[in-house]
Amino acid sequence: LQPYLPGRSPWNIVLSVPPKQAGARASYNLTLTSDLHGTVVKLPPPLGKAANEKRTLQIATRLEENDDLVLDLTYTPNIRALLELTDYRNKPHFNRGELRINAGPPKLPERTGLAVVAHLVHFEPVQSLSVGSDLSLPPWLSGFQAQFDELTLGNRTFANVGIDTTIRKDMATIRVRGKTLAGQLNLPTGSIIK
């Protein structure tokens, strides 16, 4: 994570260990909280921030009966994620999750991978990419659904545009719906857009 989160910030850590019930497995809850002052977040708006800005990040963990670890992340009040790591005790790895930006509380999806749901006032994807960079769909992304009050592409701005992306093993389908911008794009999942 160092390339995306350079810097240092103080953290508050709370470990809760409830009394063990007879016949039940021992459990715990771990909560980490920071205002991220001193850490740069190198992500596109509205996720990114400068080192001198304060934005609260809270990570709450919960160990499930089947040794899955669930992470509940809150980054400022309107950005939430629920992530599941499987086989936590032996070889933990990301299984499934949902990231929501201005779109209510997250829930664990049925499919593996990360689903993203967002509602943004303004988005300009070209500003999020450096010139000459490649854009390919990450293998862990299972879907993307967004509503933009304003979407700017080049020198044109479109109002009230929705985008729904469905990603399958061999194909990604991107549906755009709006009064002045609409259509569908099908891409093989190994595609790179330049």
Backbone bond lengths (Angstrom), bond angles and torsions (degrees), N, CA, C in turn:
res aa  C-N    CA-C-N  psi(-1)  N-CA   C-N-CA  omega(-1)  CA-C   N-CA-C  phi
1 L - - - 1.457 - - 1.529 112.54 -
2 Q 1.320 117.70 -12.65 1.460 121.93 -175.84 1.539 113.35 -52.04
3 P 1.348 120.28 -41.66 1.467 118.72 179.62 1.531 113.30 -61.53
4 Y 1.339 117.91 -28.19 1.460 121.77 -177.67 1.518 113.26 -96.68
5 L 1.336 117.61 -20.28 1.469 121.80 -175.15 1.528 111.49 -132.64
6 P 1.347 118.84 58.82 1.466 118.33 178.55 1.531 111.14 -72.54
7 G 1.324 115.69 144.99 1.461 121.01 177.74 1.513 111.11 121.10
8 R 1.338 114.56 -176.57 1.466 121.37 179.33 1.517 109.29 -136.86
9 S 1.328 115.15 143.17 1.467 121.57 179.92 1.524 108.63 -141.64
10 P 1.347 116.91 147.79 1.468 119.07 174.71 1.533 110.39 -73.26
11 W 1.338 115.82 147.47 1.456 122.52 -178.98 1.519 110.29 -126.72
12 N 1.323 116.35 145.63 1.456 123.47 171.54 1.527 106.19 -106.18
13 I 1.339 117.16 125.40 1.467 121.64 -176.47 1.525 108.89 -120.45
14 V 1.330 116.34 127.26 1.469 122.20 178.82 1.522 108.22 -123.68
15 L 1.339 116.21 122.94 1.460 122.13 176.27 1.525 107.67 -110.24
16 S 1.332 116.71 121.04 1.463 122.63 178.33 1.517 108.69 -110.06
17 V 1.324 115.84 122.22 1.458 121.27 178.43 1.526 107.00 -120.25
18 P 1.329 117.88 100.22 1.462 120.01 -179.94 1.531 110.36 -70.71
19 P 1.329 117.09 155.27 1.471 119.01 177.41 1.528 110.15 -59.04
20 K 1.328 115.60 140.49 1.460 120.58 -179.29 1.525 109.50 -74.29
21 Q 1.327 114.43 130.38 1.455 121.43 176.72 1.519 109.01 -84.77
22 A 1.309 117.25 146.25 1.465 121.21 178.99 1.521 110.35 -56.91
23 G 1.322 116.99 127.68 1.459 122.03 178.39 1.512 114.49 80.96
24 A 1.324 118.01 -7.51 1.466 120.82 -179.09 1.529 109.59 -97.91
25 R 1.298 114.89 155.13 1.451 121.12 177.20 1.518 110.36 -77.26
26 A 1.317 117.52 143.98 1.466 120.82 177.69 1.533 109.05 -64.36
27 S 1.311 116.26 141.76 1.455 120.35 178.83 1.530 109.23 -137.79
28 Y 1.322 114.79 170.51 1.453 120.34 178.03 1.525 108.44 -155.23
29 N 1.316 115.14 162.94 1.460 122.16 172.67 1.516 107.10 -129.09
30 L 1.316 116.48 131.87 1.458 122.48 179.07 1.516 107.71 -120.17
31 T 1.341 116.83 128.75 1.458 121.58 179.21 1.523 108.86 -125.14
32 L 1.331 115.87 128.22 1.462 122.56 177.39 1.522 107.96 -116.71
33 T 1.335 116.83 134.05 1.467 121.22 -178.60 1.527 109.68 -136.04
34 S 1.336 116.78 137.03 1.461 122.31 176.35 1.520 109.42 -149.04
35 D 1.344 115.97 151.58 1.466 119.57 173.32 1.529 110.56 -90.24
36 L 1.338 116.89 0.62 1.465 125.06 177.81 1.530 113.76 57.65
37 H 1.336 117.39 17.93 1.465 119.93 175.09 1.520 107.80 -65.08
38 G 1.320 117.44 125.07 1.452 122.18 -177.06 1.518 113.20 102.07
39 T 1.319 117.73 -8.27 1.467 121.92 179.32 1.521 109.60 -114.73
40 V 1.322 116.48 131.87 1.461 122.23 173.87 1.526 107.50 -87.37
41 V 1.320 116.89 137.85 1.463 120.88 173.41 1.525 106.10 -110.48
42 K 1.343 116.18 106.46 1.468 122.53 -176.30 1.523 110.44 -91.00
43 L 1.328 115.53 72.59 1.453 122.93 177.38 1.523 108.11 -135.16
44 P 1.352 118.11 160.57 1.463 120.36 179.45 1.528 111.36 -64.21
45 P 1.347 117.27 157.14 1.468 120.34 175.80 1.521 109.89 -59.08
46 P 1.283 120.39 145.31 1.461 128.46 3.97 1.526 113.58 -91.74
47 L 1.330 118.72 12.94 1.460 121.18 -175.57 1.526 113.41 -80.79
48 G 1.330 117.09 -35.36 1.459 120.85 -174.65 1.518 113.74 -70.66
49 K 1.354 114.92 159.40 1.465 120.68 176.57 1.514 109.57 -160.02
50 A 1.334 115.84 157.47 1.462 122.61 176.21 1.531 109.65 -84.15
51 A 1.329 116.64 163.16 1.473 121.58 -177.78 1.523 112.29 -62.05
52 N 1.338 117.62 -33.56 1.473 119.32 -176.83 1.527 113.59 -83.06
53 E 1.327 118.09 -6.08 1.471 121.77 176.39 1.521 110.09 -82.34
54 K 1.330 115.33 151.38 1.457 121.02 174.55 1.518 108.91 -111.75
55 R 1.331 115.71 126.31 1.463 122.39 173.59 1.522 107.21 -141.70
56 T 1.293 116.41 126.59 1.462 120.78 -175.94 1.521 111.75 -75.10
57 L 1.327 115.06 130.95 1.459 122.55 171.46 1.525 107.44 -120.62
58 Q 1.322 116.14 125.11 1.463 121.45 175.95 1.520 108.50 -122.38
59 I 1.332 115.76 130.93 1.457 122.25 178.00 1.517 107.34 -122.04
60 A 1.322 115.98 115.93 1.463 121.15 177.71 1.523 107.75 -111.08
61 T 1.335 116.27 133.94 1.458 120.06 -179.11 1.523 110.77 -112.74
62 R 1.319 114.85 151.35 1.465 121.32 178.09 1.529 107.60 -145.17
63 L 1.326 117.26 124.71 1.452 121.70 178.32 1.519 108.95 -91.31
64 E 1.335 115.57 123.11 1.456 121.14 -178.29 1.533 110.67 -84.61
65 E 1.317 116.26 165.84 1.469 122.10 179.75 1.524 112.87 -57.84
66 N 1.331 117.64 -33.21 1.467 121.69 -176.40 1.532 112.78 -90.58
67 D 1.338 117.49 18.50 1.472 124.50 -179.30 1.520 113.58 70.04
68 D 1.322 118.22 16.37 1.462 120.64 170.64 1.517 108.07 -83.50
69 L 1.316 116.26 141.37 1.455 121.89 177.33 1.518 107.95 -106.63
70 V 1.330 116.73 124.69 1.461 121.54 178.98 1.526 108.05 -104.75
71 L 1.341 115.49 127.90 1.459 122.24 177.38 1.517 108.65 -107.86
72 D 1.321 116.48 126.52 1.464 122.46 177.46 1.521 106.43 -110.96
73 L 1.335 116.94 109.71 1.467 121.77 -175.97 1.520 110.41 -108.01
74 T 1.332 114.87 135.89 1.457 121.44 173.27 1.521 107.01 -127.17
75 Y 1.327 116.33 120.40 1.463 122.89 180.00 1.519 106.40 -120.38
76 T 1.295 116.62 105.93 1.457 122.71 -167.63 1.530 106.75 58.37
77 P 1.291 119.73 171.82 1.467 118.34 -174.52 1.520 115.18 -67.26
78 N 1.334 118.67 -23.94 1.460 119.81 -169.17 1.522 116.02 -105.41
79 I 1.328 117.95 3.63 1.456 120.66 179.26 1.524 107.47 -121.25
80 R 1.335 115.39 116.30 1.468 120.97 -175.73 1.514 109.71 -132.18
81 A 1.331 115.72 151.33 1.457 121.16 175.95 1.520 109.36 -145.58
82 L 1.304 115.36 147.77 1.456 122.99 173.96 1.525 105.46 -128.07
83 L 1.339 116.67 118.17 1.458 121.97 -175.02 1.521 109.91 -124.23
84 E 1.314 116.43 143.72 1.458 120.97 178.80 1.526 109.57 -119.28
85 L 1.338 115.42 125.42 1.456 122.37 174.14 1.522 106.94 -106.17
86 T 1.330 117.63 125.69 1.465 120.18 -178.98 1.519 110.35 -94.98
87 D 1.340 115.17 161.31 1.461 123.71 178.23 1.530 110.92 51.82
88 Y 1.328 115.13 47.26 1.458 122.28 -173.32 1.528 113.09 -56.37
89 R 1.316 118.24 -41.59 1.467 120.99 -174.66 1.526 113.62 -74.71
90 N 1.321 118.91 -25.91 1.462 121.15 -174.98 1.526 112.92 -106.55
91 K 1.312 116.02 -63.67 1.468 121.09 -177.87 1.525 108.55 -141.53
92 P 1.348 117.32 79.34 1.469 119.23 -174.86 1.528 112.29 -63.60
93 H 1.330 115.56 139.02 1.455 121.17 174.34 1.531 109.14 -151.70
94 F 1.329 115.00 152.73 1.458 121.38 -179.28 1.521 109.74 -66.27
95 N 1.329 116.41 131.53 1.461 121.34 178.93 1.527 111.31 -109.51
96 R 1.335 116.48 -57.79 1.468 119.80 -176.27 1.520 109.03 -156.82
97 G 1.326 115.07 162.12 1.454 119.27 178.14 1.517 111.45 179.39
98 E 1.333 113.80 174.60 1.466 120.40 178.98 1.517 108.45 -141.25
99 L 1.340 115.79 134.44 1.454 124.01 174.89 1.516 107.16 -111.81
100 R 1.342 116.48 128.76 1.470 120.79 178.64 1.516 109.92 -124.19
101 I 1.331 115.22 129.64 1.463 122.18 178.73 1.522 107.39 -117.90
102 N 1.323 116.66 114.10 1.468 122.60 -177.37 1.529 111.39 53.62
103 A 1.324 117.15 36.32 1.467 120.26 -173.91 1.533 112.59 -138.94
104 G 1.325 117.65 28.17 1.456 120.39 175.21 1.516 114.07 84.48
105 P 1.329 116.13 -173.79 1.470 120.39 -176.59 1.531 112.39 -74.86
106 P 1.335 116.98 144.26 1.460 120.47 179.80 1.524 112.01 -80.17
107 K 1.331 114.93 161.63 1.469 121.12 172.68 1.524 107.10 -140.23
108 L 1.323 116.99 155.83 1.458 119.80 179.06 1.527 109.29 -74.30
109 P 1.335 117.37 125.10 1.461 120.04 178.98 1.522 111.05 -75.50
110 E 1.317 116.74 164.32 1.460 121.73 177.61 1.528 111.33 -71.41
111 R 1.348 116.54 -40.39 1.463 121.95 -176.58 1.519 111.48 -79.72
112 T 1.340 116.39 153.80 1.451 120.79 173.12 1.527 109.19 -71.43
113 G 1.312 116.93 159.18 1.449 122.43 -179.76 1.518 110.73 100.34
114 L 1.322 115.09 179.72 1.463 121.90 -178.21 1.520 110.20 -104.81
115 A 1.325 116.40 126.10 1.463 122.36 173.39 1.529 107.49 -100.66
116 V 1.323 116.80 136.45 1.467 122.06 -179.71 1.520 108.35 -117.48
117 V 1.339 116.22 129.56 1.460 122.79 176.94 1.523 106.48 -126.60
118 A 1.335 117.13 126.20 1.463 119.86 -175.32 1.525 111.76 -142.07
119 H 1.327 114.81 149.54 1.461 122.64 169.25 1.523 105.72 -130.43
120 L 1.335 116.21 111.52 1.460 121.23 -176.43 1.521 110.17 -118.19
121 V 1.316 115.96 140.58 1.461 121.35 177.92 1.522 109.66 -66.80
122 H 1.340 116.82 -46.37 1.466 121.02 -179.42 1.520 108.54 -143.30
123 F 1.335 116.50 138.09 1.454 120.93 176.98 1.513 109.08 -142.65
124 E 1.329 115.34 134.58 1.453 122.56 177.77 1.527 107.42 -130.96
125 P 1.338 117.62 91.89 1.463 120.34 -172.24 1.521 114.41 -58.71
126 V 1.325 118.47 -31.00 1.465 120.72 -178.90 1.524 110.56 -63.01
127 Q 1.337 118.55 -34.47 1.460 121.14 177.91 1.516 111.33 -65.74
128 S 1.311 118.45 -23.89 1.457 122.59 -177.93 1.522 112.43 -82.81
129 L 1.343 118.00 -11.32 1.462 121.89 -178.43 1.516 109.62 -113.10
130 S 1.316 117.27 143.43 1.453 119.72 173.62 1.530 108.19 -82.68
131 V 1.331 116.17 155.61 1.455 120.82 -177.81 1.524 109.73 -61.40
132 G 1.330 116.32 131.99 1.454 121.52 178.81 1.518 114.57 80.14
133 S 1.336 117.92 3.87 1.469 119.43 -179.14 1.519 110.31 -77.87
134 D 1.324 115.34 153.85 1.457 121.53 177.07 1.519 108.86 -93.77
135 L 1.310 116.54 144.08 1.454 121.65 175.97 1.517 107.94 -122.04
136 S 1.311 115.90 113.90 1.458 120.07 175.00 1.517 107.05 -126.65
137 L 1.305 116.08 155.14 1.459 120.13 -179.38 1.524 109.21 -75.43
138 P 1.333 117.76 125.90 1.464 118.92 179.90 1.522 110.62 -66.38
139 P 1.333 117.65 145.20 1.464 120.28 -175.55 1.527 113.80 -66.01
140 W 1.318 118.19 -19.77 1.462 121.36 -178.58 1.529 112.62 -87.71
141 L 1.328 118.54 -6.73 1.463 121.53 -178.79 1.524 109.74 -82.07
142 S 1.336 116.58 122.82 1.471 119.66 -179.28 1.522 112.66 -102.61
143 G 1.316 118.03 -16.00 1.457 120.67 179.01 1.511 111.37 -179.92
144 F 1.330 115.89 157.03 1.459 121.66 -179.93 1.517 107.62 -143.43
145 Q 1.319 115.94 127.09 1.458 121.18 178.85 1.523 106.85 -133.22
146 A 1.339 117.06 125.79 1.462 119.50 -177.51 1.514 110.88 -143.30
147 Q 1.320 114.12 149.89 1.458 122.54 172.73 1.522 106.13 -123.42
148 F 1.333 116.66 125.63 1.465 121.88 -179.89 1.519 108.70 -114.83
149 D 1.334 117.66 125.05 1.458 120.10 172.44 1.527 108.96 -65.22
150 E 1.359 116.17 -37.90 1.467 122.53 173.98 1.520 108.93 -138.46
151 L 1.322 116.94 129.63 1.454 122.88 175.32 1.518 107.55 -121.54
152 T 1.347 116.47 121.14 1.458 120.92 -178.79 1.519 109.50 -106.15
153 L 1.340 115.62 122.78 1.460 123.04 176.28 1.519 107.31 -123.41
154 G 1.318 116.45 113.04 1.466 120.33 -175.55 1.524 109.28 65.42
155 N 1.336 116.50 -124.69 1.474 119.98 179.62 1.526 112.45 -104.00
156 R 1.335 117.58 17.46 1.463 122.01 178.95 1.512 110.72 -116.20
157 T 1.319 116.04 139.02 1.457 122.02 176.72 1.521 108.37 -116.92
158 F 1.331 115.34 131.41 1.457 122.35 -179.11 1.523 108.70 -114.11
159 A 1.331 116.82 137.06 1.465 121.79 -178.69 1.528 110.55 -94.05
160 N 1.328 114.86 146.28 1.474 122.79 173.39 1.531 113.14 48.74
161 V 1.321 115.63 68.39 1.456 121.71 -179.34 1.525 109.07 -112.58
162 G 1.322 115.72 133.51 1.464 121.50 175.04 1.514 110.19 -111.41
163 I 1.327 115.84 143.23 1.461 121.01 177.14 1.523 108.06 -129.55
164 D 1.320 116.31 128.82 1.464 122.33 175.71 1.518 107.60 -123.70
165 T 1.309 116.22 123.42 1.458 121.46 179.34 1.514 109.09 -117.51
166 T 1.313 115.97 125.92 1.457 122.09 175.83 1.522 107.04 -112.79
167 I 1.326 116.22 126.13 1.458 120.25 -176.86 1.520 108.78 -116.70
168 R 1.309 114.87 122.21 1.464 122.39 176.54 1.524 107.95 -113.25
169 K 1.307 116.20 -178.78 1.458 120.68 -176.29 1.525 112.63 -57.00
170 D 1.337 118.10 -42.35 1.461 120.56 -174.54 1.532 114.88 -116.84
171 M 1.337 118.13 -3.17 1.465 120.17 -174.63 1.525 111.83 -147.92
172 A 1.325 115.93 139.01 1.460 122.20 171.51 1.524 107.26 -113.28
173 T 1.331 116.02 129.29 1.461 121.42 177.97 1.519 107.94 -112.71
174 I 1.330 115.83 121.76 1.460 122.05 179.81 1.519 107.58 -111.84
175 R 1.337 116.39 116.45 1.463 121.99 178.98 1.527 108.33 -108.33
176 V 1.332 115.39 129.50 1.465 121.95 178.97 1.518 106.95 -114.69
177 R 1.348 116.16 129.52 1.455 119.35 -179.72 1.527 110.00 -132.34
178 G 1.305 114.72 129.20 1.454 122.49 178.08 1.515 108.71 -175.74
179 K 1.329 116.77 169.32 1.468 119.87 -178.59 1.518 112.24 -70.11
180 T 1.346 117.61 -36.50 1.464 119.92 -176.12 1.518 113.31 -113.50
181 L 1.326 117.49 -0.86 1.460 121.65 177.10 1.525 107.69 -145.10
182 A 1.330 116.63 118.83 1.463 120.32 -178.74 1.518 108.91 -154.86
183 G 1.325 115.56 155.43 1.453 120.01 176.80 1.514 111.29 156.16
184 Q 1.326 114.29 -175.33 1.456 120.58 -179.75 1.516 108.84 -141.38
185 L 1.326 116.14 141.52 1.450 122.66 178.72 1.526 107.77 -129.97
186 N 1.332 117.48 126.92 1.454 122.51 176.40 1.515 108.26 -109.83
187 L 1.321 116.56 125.38 1.471 121.63 -178.97 1.515 110.27 -127.24
188 P 1.331 117.32 136.78 1.469 117.95 168.98 1.532 108.11 -60.53
189 T 1.323 118.07 141.43 1.468 120.41 -173.67 1.518 113.30 -64.03
190 G 1.301 119.86 -18.00 1.461 121.33 176.22 1.515 112.33 -86.12
191 S 1.330 118.30 3.17 1.462 121.79 -176.40 1.512 111.91 -67.75
192 I 1.300 114.22 148.64 1.461 121.71 173.09 1.513 107.12 -122.92
193 I 1.329 116.13 129.01 1.466 121.56 179.06 1.506 107.01 -99.30
194 K 1.342 118.15 127.11 1.471 121.61 178.60 1.501 110.16 -112.45
